[in-house]
């Protein structure tokens, strides 16, 4: 018989908890407290999205203005540009990072030398731990007009003049895609490698006996085992499709006004509006709008994945 701890509620209704599970509840307690304090309690502040918030009056007495704060996102002439940039960049990031990370995972898993595979995995993973402030400095070291490596190489070939890359909007969409992939694919690659390492070796041995090539083993064994984690990754990615990576789009282009048509996203636009206008209600409305749309997209994406492969859905 297992020992049980009885907790009596106000309704005099007893609840039974296994004594063996009690340490697990204690271990979960810090995470639960973190979620309550930093995730759920701040949700009370969402009321500011519908107020003309005044810091001296506070949340309780600031006047309500309805959906006026939301009009800022849709009435501005830049609404189409920032929405287009946010959505298109995120879609490209999802596709490019997914393809590159799966390719790298397949390549690393096929290496026979474990030491070499670990070394390459570490190299791919290192950029993930860099902040975008550091990444911006690295990019500037290549693209600086006077001392950037690219212009130094151009100068060494005898070409006249120096190119100011921060005044060339056309190069920045592919450059931002490259920087995002360089920084982020290492983490995704590790996730896929963890799944690949759990695949039974007997499946690959049987495929070799049947004369399967490396591509056939990847197509008929590895990729089908990755479909669950790929489905979950895509569903979670859809939740942030209306959120631009602030560090990437603000720090890396150095907040250059000439690049706004191709680098400005919802988050950077709201940040500058908040700095100049000090409108807390407007920024809260923008965050609420992004969260609601992201939640809806997660539900829709999960429904689509459920139709295609129910086992790969989240819920």
C-alpha contacts under 8 A as a table, 3 or more apart, distances in Angstrom:
res1	aa1	res2	aa2	distance
2	X	18	X	7.14
2	X	19	X	7.42
3	X	18	X	6.68
3	X	19	X	5.79
4	X	16	X	6.40
4	X	17	X	5.88
4	X	18	X	4.97
4	X	19	X	5.31
5	X	16	X	6.03
5	X	17	X	5.49
5	X	18	X	6.48
5	X	19	X	6.12
6	X	14	X	6.28
6	X	15	X	5.73
6	X	16	X	5.03
6	X	17	X	6.61
7	X	14	X	5.86
7	X	15	X	5.37
7	X	16	X	6.70
7	X	17	X	7.91
8	X	11	X	7.95
8	X	12	X	5.89
8	X	13	X	6.05
8	X	14	X	4.77
8	X	15	X	6.46
9	X	12	X	5.35
9	X	13	X	5.74
9	X	14	X	6.50
9	X	15	X	7.74
10	X	13	X	7.42
17	X	21	X	7.08
17	X	22	X	7.12
18	X	21	X	5.26
18	X	22	X	6.58
19	X	22	X	5.23
20	X	23	X	6.94
21	X	24	X	5.30
21	X	25	X	6.65
22	X	25	X	5.16
22	X	26	X	6.47
23	X	26	X	5.00
23	X	27	X	6.20
24	X	27	X	5.00
24	X	28	X	6.20
25	X	28	X	5.06
25	X	29	X	6.12
26	X	29	X	5.09
26	X	30	X	7.78
27	X	30	X	6.82
28	X	31	X	5.50
28	X	32	X	6.24
29	X	32	X	5.06
29	X	33	X	6.09
30	X	33	X	5.11
30	X	34	X	6.08
31	X	34	X	4.98
31	X	35	X	6.21
32	X	35	X	5.18
32	X	36	X	6.20
33	X	36	X	5.11
33	X	37	X	5.96
34	X	37	X	5.31
34	X	38	X	5.73
34	X	39	X	7.39
35	X	38	X	5.54
35	X	39	X	4.92
35	X	40	X	6.37
36	X	39	X	5.66
36	X	40	X	4.88
36	X	41	X	6.01
37	X	40	X	6.30
37	X	41	X	5.48
37	X	42	X	7.41
38	X	41	X	6.42
38	X	42	X	6.33
39	X	42	X	5.98
39	X	43	X	6.94
40	X	43	X	5.36
40	X	44	X	7.83
41	X	44	X	6.02
42	X	45	X	5.57
42	X	46	X	7.78
43	X	46	X	5.46
44	X	47	X	6.41
45	X	48	X	5.75
45	X	59	X	7.51
46	X	49	X	5.64
46	X	50	X	7.93
46	X	284	X	6.62
46	X	285	X	7.77
46	X	288	X	7.18
47	X	50	X	5.67
47	X	51	X	6.81
47	X	59	X	7.46
48	X	51	X	4.90
48	X	52	X	7.36
48	X	53	X	6.07
48	X	59	X	6.71
48	X	280	X	7.50
48	X	281	X	5.11
48	X	284	X	6.42
48	X	285	X	7.62
49	X	67	X	7.88
49	X	69	X	6.48
49	X	70	X	7.84
49	X	281	X	4.74
49	X	282	X	6.37
49	X	283	X	7.63
49	X	284	X	4.96
49	X	285	X	4.28
49	X	288	X	7.50
50	X	64	X	5.72
50	X	65	X	5.65
50	X	66	X	4.98
50	X	67	X	5.96
50	X	68	X	7.37
50	X	69	X	6.69
50	X	281	X	6.90
50	X	285	X	7.34
51	X	62	X	6.27
51	X	63	X	5.58
51	X	64	X	4.14
51	X	65	X	5.15
51	X	66	X	6.92
51	X	69	X	7.82
51	X	281	X	6.11
52	X	62	X	6.23
52	X	63	X	5.67
52	X	64	X	6.14
52	X	65	X	6.12
52	X	281	X	6.16
53	X	57	X	7.79
53	X	58	X	7.10
53	X	59	X	6.93
53	X	62	X	5.33
53	X	63	X	7.10
53	X	279	X	7.69
53	X	280	X	6.58
53	X	281	X	5.70
54	X	57	X	5.35
54	X	58	X	6.05
54	X	59	X	7.86
54	X	62	X	5.83
55	X	58	X	5.11
55	X	59	X	7.92
57	X	60	X	7.36
57	X	61	X	5.44
57	X	62	X	5.54
58	X	61	X	5.90
58	X	62	X	5.93
59	X	62	X	5.62
65	X	68	X	5.86
65	X	69	X	7.64
66	X	69	X	7.65
67	X	70	X	5.36
67	X	71	X	6.79
68	X	71	X	5.29
68	X	72	X	7.42
69	X	72	X	5.85
69	X	281	X	6.34
69	X	282	X	4.79
69	X	285	X	6.07
70	X	73	X	5.91
70	X	74	X	7.28
70	X	282	X	6.79
70	X	285	X	5.74
70	X	286	X	6.87
70	X	289	X	7.99
71	X	74	X	5.33
71	X	75	X	5.64
72	X	75	X	5.44
72	X	76	X	6.14
72	X	282	X	7.19
73	X	76	X	6.23
73	X	79	X	5.96
73	X	286	X	7.24
74	X	79	X	5.57
75	X	79	X	7.06
76	X	79	X	5.48
77	X	80	X	7.26
78	X	81	X	5.26
78	X	82	X	6.23
79	X	82	X	5.54
79	X	83	X	6.07
80	X	83	X	5.27
80	X	84	X	5.92
81	X	84	X	5.20
81	X	85	X	6.09
81	X	261	X	6.76
81	X	264	X	7.68
81	X	265	X	7.82
82	X	85	X	5.14
82	X	86	X	6.05
82	X	264	X	5.69
82	X	265	X	4.43
82	X	266	X	5.35
82	X	269	X	7.47
83	X	86	X	5.19
83	X	87	X	6.17
83	X	242	X	7.63
83	X	265	X	6.64
83	X	266	X	6.43
84	X	87	X	5.44
84	X	88	X	5.87
85	X	88	X	5.40
85	X	89	X	5.77
85	X	262	X	6.74
85	X	263	X	7.09
85	X	264	X	6.84
85	X	265	X	5.73
86	X	89	X	5.55
86	X	90	X	6.22
86	X	241	X	7.14
86	X	242	X	5.97
86	X	243	X	6.62
86	X	244	X	5.59
86	X	264	X	7.99
86	X	265	X	5.06
86	X	266	X	6.51
87	X	90	X	5.29
87	X	91	X	6.20
87	X	241	X	5.76
87	X	242	X	5.92
88	X	91	X	5.16
88	X	92	X	6.19
89	X	92	X	5.17
89	X	93	X	6.03
89	X	177	X	7.63
90	X	93	X	4.93
90	X	94	X	6.12
90	X	241	X	5.54
90	X	242	X	7.87
90	X	244	X	7.39
91	X	94	X	5.21
91	X	95	X	6.40
91	X	241	X	7.20
92	X	95	X	5.28
92	X	96	X	5.94
92	X	177	X	7.49
93	X	96	X	5.32
93	X	97	X	5.72
93	X	177	X	6.42
93	X	180	X	7.26
93	X	181	X	7.26
94	X	97	X	5.51
94	X	98	X	5.93
94	X	234	X	7.53
94	X	237	X	7.08
95	X	98	X	5.23
95	X	99	X	6.23
96	X	99	X	5.33
96	X	100	X	6.13
96	X	181	X	7.26
97	X	100	X	5.21
97	X	101	X	5.81
97	X	181	X	5.61
97	X	184	X	7.40
97	X	185	X	5.69
98	X	101	X	5.34
98	X	102	X	6.11
98	X	185	X	7.78
98	X	188	X	7.87
99	X	102	X	5.41
99	X	103	X	6.12
100	X	103	X	5.08
100	X	104	X	6.10
100	X	181	X	7.99
100	X	185	X	6.90
101	X	104	X	5.12
101	X	105	X	6.06
101	X	185	X	5.22
101	X	186	X	6.99
101	X	188	X	5.88
101	X	189	X	4.70
101	X	192	X	7.76
102	X	105	X	5.02
102	X	106	X	6.17
102	X	189	X	6.45
102	X	192	X	6.79
103	X	106	X	5.20
103	X	107	X	6.20
104	X	107	X	5.02
104	X	108	X	6.02
104	X	189	X	6.46
105	X	108	X	5.22
105	X	109	X	5.99
105	X	189	X	5.29
105	X	190	X	7.34
105	X	192	X	6.10
105	X	193	X	5.44
106	X	109	X	5.22
106	X	110	X	6.30
106	X	193	X	7.84
106	X	218	X	7.32
107	X	110	X	5.30
107	X	111	X	6.71
108	X	111	X	5.40
108	X	117	X	5.68
108	X	120	X	7.77
108	X	121	X	7.55
108	X	193	X	7.95
109	X	117	X	7.64
109	X	193	X	6.88
109	X	196	X	7.33
109	X	197	X	7.82
111	X	114	X	7.09
111	X	116	X	7.75
111	X	117	X	6.24
112	X	117	X	7.94
113	X	116	X	5.34
113	X	117	X	6.24
114	X	117	X	5.02
114	X	118	X	6.13
115	X	118	X	5.17
115	X	119	X	6.20
116	X	119	X	5.04
116	X	120	X	6.22
117	X	120	X	5.24
117	X	121	X	6.05
118	X	121	X	4.98
118	X	122	X	6.15
119	X	122	X	5.18
119	X	123	X	6.34
120	X	123	X	5.03
120	X	124	X	6.23
121	X	124	X	5.21
121	X	125	X	6.14
121	X	186	X	7.38
121	X	190	X	7.56
122	X	125	X	5.03
122	X	126	X	6.11
123	X	126	X	5.49
123	X	127	X	7.88
124	X	127	X	6.88
124	X	185	X	7.51
124	X	186	X	4.71
125	X	128	X	5.66
125	X	129	X	7.62
125	X	185	X	7.81
125	X	186	X	4.28
125	X	187	X	5.93
125	X	190	X	7.96
126	X	129	X	5.80
126	X	130	X	7.37
126	X	186	X	7.56
127	X	130	X	5.32
127	X	182	X	6.95
127	X	183	X	4.82
127	X	184	X	7.40
127	X	186	X	7.59
128	X	183	X	4.93
128	X	184	X	5.59
128	X	186	X	6.63
128	X	187	X	6.65
130	X	134	X	6.33
130	X	135	X	6.80
130	X	183	X	7.81
131	X	134	X	5.42
131	X	135	X	6.42
131	X	247	X	7.96
132	X	135	X	4.64
132	X	136	X	5.86
132	X	247	X	5.29
132	X	248	X	6.10
132	X	251	X	6.51
132	X	252	X	6.94
133	X	136	X	5.14
133	X	137	X	6.55
133	X	247	X	7.18
133	X	251	X	6.04
133	X	252	X	7.39
134	X	137	X	5.15
134	X	138	X	6.40
135	X	138	X	5.03
135	X	139	X	6.20
135	X	252	X	6.89
136	X	139	X	5.11
136	X	140	X	6.08
136	X	251	X	5.80
136	X	252	X	4.24
136	X	253	X	7.47
136	X	254	X	7.51
137	X	140	X	5.03
137	X	141	X	6.17
137	X	252	X	7.80
138	X	141	X	5.06
138	X	142	X	6.82
139	X	142	X	5.34
139	X	143	X	6.23
139	X	252	X	7.01
140	X	143	X	4.92
140	X	144	X	5.15
140	X	148	X	6.83
141	X	144	X	5.88
141	X	147	X	7.38
141	X	148	X	5.04
141	X	149	X	6.42
142	X	148	X	4.48
142	X	149	X	4.52
142	X	150	X	5.50
142	X	151	X	7.88
143	X	148	X	4.80
143	X	149	X	6.68
143	X	150	X	6.03
143	X	151	X	7.11
143	X	164	X	7.66
143	X	165	X	5.99
143	X	166	X	7.69
144	X	147	X	5.65
144	X	148	X	4.07
144	X	149	X	7.61
144	X	151	X	7.53
144	X	164	X	7.22
144	X	165	X	7.34
145	X	148	X	5.91
145	X	151	X	6.60
145	X	162	X	6.32
145	X	163	X	6.08
145	X	164	X	5.00
145	X	165	X	6.98
146	X	151	X	7.15
146	X	152	X	7.96
146	X	162	X	7.28
147	X	151	X	6.95
147	X	152	X	6.48
148	X	151	X	5.45
148	X	152	X	6.13
149	X	152	X	4.95
149	X	153	X	6.21
150	X	153	X	5.25
150	X	154	X	6.29
151	X	154	X	4.84
151	X	155	X	5.93
151	X	162	X	6.18
151	X	163	X	6.80
152	X	155	X	5.04
152	X	156	X	6.19
153	X	156	X	5.06
153	X	157	X	6.63
154	X	157	X	5.38
154	X	158	X	7.01
154	X	159	X	6.05
154	X	162	X	7.89
155	X	158	X	5.37
155	X	159	X	5.62
155	X	160	X	7.07
155	X	161	X	7.76
155	X	162	X	7.49
156	X	159	X	7.53
164	X	167	X	5.61
164	X	168	X	7.11
165	X	168	X	5.16
165	X	171	X	7.85
166	X	169	X	7.34
166	X	253	X	7.09
166	X	256	X	7.12
166	X	258	X	7.73
166	X	259	X	7.29
167	X	258	X	6.08
167	X	259	X	6.95
168	X	171	X	6.17
168	X	172	X	7.45
168	X	259	X	7.52
169	X	172	X	5.57
169	X	173	X	7.80
169	X	258	X	7.24
169	X	259	X	5.32
169	X	261	X	7.74
169	X	262	X	6.45
170	X	173	X	6.79
170	X	262	X	7.97
171	X	174	X	6.19
171	X	175	X	6.19
172	X	175	X	4.77
172	X	176	X	5.83
172	X	259	X	7.96
172	X	262	X	7.12
172	X	263	X	7.51
173	X	176	X	5.34
173	X	177	X	6.33
173	X	262	X	6.60
173	X	263	X	7.52
174	X	177	X	5.05
174	X	178	X	6.13
175	X	178	X	5.03
175	X	179	X	6.16
176	X	179	X	5.04
176	X	180	X	6.03
176	X	248	X	7.51
176	X	249	X	7.99
177	X	180	X	5.23
177	X	181	X	6.16
178	X	181	X	5.16
178	X	182	X	5.99
179	X	182	X	5.04
179	X	183	X	6.15
180	X	183	X	5.27
180	X	184	X	5.93
180	X	248	X	7.47
181	X	184	X	5.19
181	X	185	X	5.42
182	X	185	X	6.28
182	X	186	X	7.68
183	X	186	X	7.03
184	X	187	X	5.93
184	X	188	X	7.00
185	X	188	X	5.14
185	X	189	X	5.94
186	X	189	X	5.05
186	X	190	X	6.41
187	X	190	X	5.30
187	X	191	X	6.65
188	X	191	X	5.10
188	X	192	X	6.45
189	X	192	X	5.22
189	X	193	X	6.06
190	X	193	X	4.97
190	X	194	X	6.16
191	X	194	X	5.24
191	X	195	X	6.69
192	X	195	X	5.17
192	X	196	X	6.21
192	X	226	X	7.00
192	X	229	X	7.58
193	X	196	X	4.93
193	X	197	X	6.05
194	X	197	X	5.25
194	X	198	X	6.75
195	X	198	X	5.35
195	X	199	X	6.99
195	X	225	X	7.56
195	X	226	X	6.78
196	X	199	X	5.41
196	X	222	X	6.68
196	X	225	X	7.55
196	X	226	X	7.47
199	X	203	X	7.85
199	X	222	X	7.70
199	X	225	X	7.49
200	X	203	X	5.78
200	X	204	X	7.54
201	X	204	X	5.38
201	X	205	X	6.31
202	X	205	X	4.93
202	X	206	X	6.03
203	X	206	X	5.22
203	X	207	X	6.23
203	X	221	X	7.37
204	X	207	X	4.95
204	X	208	X	6.19
204	X	217	X	6.81
204	X	221	X	7.58
205	X	208	X	5.11
205	X	209	X	6.36
206	X	209	X	5.13
206	X	210	X	6.37
207	X	210	X	5.04
207	X	211	X	6.41
207	X	212	X	5.29
207	X	217	X	6.72
208	X	211	X	5.02
208	X	212	X	5.30
208	X	213	X	7.47
209	X	212	X	7.48
212	X	215	X	7.98
212	X	216	X	5.70
212	X	217	X	6.28
213	X	216	X	5.13
213	X	217	X	6.24
214	X	217	X	5.11
214	X	218	X	6.20
215	X	218	X	5.08
215	X	219	X	6.04
216	X	219	X	4.96
216	X	220	X	5.88
216	X	221	X	7.88
217	X	220	X	5.47
217	X	221	X	5.36
217	X	222	X	6.63
218	X	221	X	5.60
218	X	222	X	4.69
218	X	223	X	5.89
219	X	222	X	6.30
219	X	223	X	5.53
219	X	224	X	7.34
220	X	223	X	6.61
220	X	224	X	6.45
221	X	224	X	5.80
221	X	225	X	6.56
222	X	225	X	5.34
222	X	226	X	6.41
223	X	226	X	4.95
223	X	227	X	6.35
224	X	227	X	5.35
225	X	228	X	7.00
226	X	229	X	5.64
226	X	230	X	6.09
227	X	230	X	4.99
227	X	231	X	5.97
227	X	312	X	6.56
228	X	231	X	5.18
228	X	232	X	6.35
228	X	311	X	6.91
228	X	312	X	4.29
228	X	313	X	7.45
229	X	232	X	5.13
229	X	233	X	6.03
229	X	312	X	7.30
230	X	233	X	5.08
230	X	234	X	6.16
230	X	312	X	7.94
231	X	234	X	5.23
231	X	235	X	6.24
231	X	305	X	6.85
231	X	312	X	5.33
231	X	313	X	6.38
232	X	235	X	5.14
232	X	236	X	6.20
232	X	312	X	6.69
232	X	313	X	6.43
232	X	314	X	6.17
233	X	236	X	5.25
233	X	237	X	6.03
234	X	237	X	4.99
234	X	238	X	6.29
234	X	301	X	7.92
235	X	238	X	5.34
235	X	239	X	6.99
235	X	298	X	5.66
235	X	301	X	5.58
235	X	302	X	6.02
235	X	314	X	7.86
236	X	239	X	5.40
236	X	240	X	7.42
236	X	298	X	6.62
237	X	240	X	5.64
237	X	241	X	6.61
238	X	241	X	5.14
238	X	294	X	6.66
238	X	297	X	5.88
238	X	298	X	5.73
238	X	301	X	7.05
239	X	242	X	7.64
239	X	291	X	7.84
239	X	293	X	7.73
239	X	294	X	4.02
239	X	295	X	5.85
239	X	296	X	7.86
239	X	297	X	5.92
239	X	298	X	5.18
240	X	243	X	5.08
240	X	244	X	7.81
240	X	290	X	7.99
240	X	294	X	5.75
241	X	244	X	7.53
241	X	294	X	6.75
242	X	266	X	7.68
242	X	290	X	5.74
242	X	293	X	7.36
242	X	294	X	6.63
243	X	266	X	6.95
243	X	267	X	6.65
243	X	290	X	6.65
244	X	249	X	7.33
244	X	265	X	5.93
244	X	266	X	6.59
244	X	267	X	5.87
244	X	268	X	7.88
245	X	248	X	5.42
245	X	249	X	6.30
245	X	267	X	7.65
246	X	249	X	5.38
246	X	250	X	5.67
246	X	251	X	7.73
246	X	267	X	6.13
246	X	268	X	6.18
247	X	250	X	5.38
247	X	251	X	5.29
247	X	252	X	7.16
248	X	251	X	5.87
248	X	252	X	5.50
248	X	253	X	7.86
249	X	252	X	6.14
249	X	253	X	6.43
249	X	255	X	7.82
249	X	263	X	5.81
249	X	264	X	6.78
249	X	265	X	7.28
249	X	268	X	7.14
250	X	253	X	6.10
250	X	254	X	6.17
250	X	255	X	5.22
250	X	263	X	7.98
250	X	268	X	6.36
251	X	254	X	4.95
251	X	255	X	6.44
252	X	255	X	7.76
253	X	256	X	6.04
253	X	259	X	7.35
253	X	263	X	7.41
255	X	259	X	7.86
255	X	260	X	7.93
256	X	259	X	5.58
256	X	260	X	6.91
257	X	260	X	5.35
258	X	261	X	7.50
259	X	262	X	5.74
259	X	263	X	5.79
259	X	264	X	7.59
260	X	263	X	4.99
260	X	264	X	4.69
261	X	264	X	6.18
264	X	268	X	6.19
264	X	269	X	6.46
265	X	268	X	5.56
265	X	269	X	6.10
266	X	269	X	5.19
266	X	270	X	6.09
267	X	270	X	5.26
267	X	271	X	6.12
268	X	271	X	4.99
268	X	272	X	6.32
269	X	272	X	5.38
269	X	273	X	6.22
270	X	273	X	4.97
270	X	274	X	5.97
270	X	283	X	6.21
270	X	286	X	7.48
271	X	274	X	5.09
271	X	275	X	6.24
271	X	283	X	7.75
272	X	275	X	5.02
272	X	276	X	6.20
273	X	276	X	5.24
273	X	277	X	5.60
273	X	278	X	7.34
273	X	279	X	7.67
274	X	277	X	5.24
274	X	278	X	4.67
274	X	279	X	5.51
274	X	280	X	6.82
274	X	282	X	7.82
274	X	283	X	6.64
275	X	278	X	5.55
279	X	282	X	5.47
279	X	283	X	6.69
280	X	283	X	5.26
280	X	284	X	6.18
281	X	284	X	5.09
281	X	285	X	6.12
282	X	285	X	5.06
282	X	286	X	6.28
283	X	286	X	5.06
283	X	287	X	6.29
284	X	287	X	5.12
284	X	288	X	6.15
285	X	288	X	5.09
285	X	289	X	6.06
286	X	289	X	5.08
286	X	290	X	6.22
287	X	290	X	5.17
287	X	291	X	6.16
288	X	291	X	5.09
288	X	292	X	6.10
289	X	292	X	5.31
289	X	293	X	6.16
290	X	293	X	5.30
290	X	294	X	5.94
291	X	294	X	5.01
291	X	295	X	6.07
292	X	295	X	5.10
292	X	296	X	6.27
293	X	296	X	5.13
293	X	297	X	6.16
294	X	297	X	5.08
294	X	298	X	6.20
295	X	298	X	5.14
295	X	299	X	6.41
296	X	299	X	5.18
296	X	300	X	6.21
297	X	300	X	4.99
297	X	301	X	5.88
298	X	301	X	5.11
298	X	302	X	5.98
299	X	302	X	5.14
299	X	303	X	6.21
300	X	303	X	5.07
300	X	304	X	6.29
301	X	304	X	5.08
301	X	305	X	6.16
302	X	305	X	5.09
302	X	306	X	5.99
302	X	313	X	5.71
302	X	314	X	6.63
302	X	315	X	7.32
303	X	306	X	4.99
303	X	307	X	6.33
303	X	313	X	7.80
304	X	307	X	5.17
304	X	308	X	6.40
305	X	308	X	5.03
305	X	309	X	5.73
305	X	310	X	6.64
305	X	312	X	6.72
305	X	313	X	5.64
306	X	309	X	5.21
306	X	310	X	4.11
306	X	311	X	7.34
306	X	312	X	7.04
306	X	313	X	5.35
307	X	310	X	6.30
309	X	312	X	5.61
309	X	313	X	7.09
310	X	313	X	5.53
